Amino acid sequence: MFIRVSGTSSFVAAVVCRPGSTAVSETFFDESSDVIVRLATFAEPVLLAGDVNIRPQRSTYSAT
């Protein structure tokens, strides 16, 4: 979800959430990349927040 906040200054806020109850897939990484590319096109500063529920120390993820 993207939202543009305007006032004396403006910025774009984006929230990303991936449930921990689902397996990590290649689709998640593809869509995350698309979100970051889209955010990079905004002229305003960007605030990106969220919880992707990925433990990088696990070697069992098939998408890594």
Secondary structure, DSSP 8 states (H G I E B T S, - for coil): -EEEE-SSS-EEEEEEE--TTS---HHHHHHHHHHHHHHTT-SS-EEEEEE----TT-S--TT-
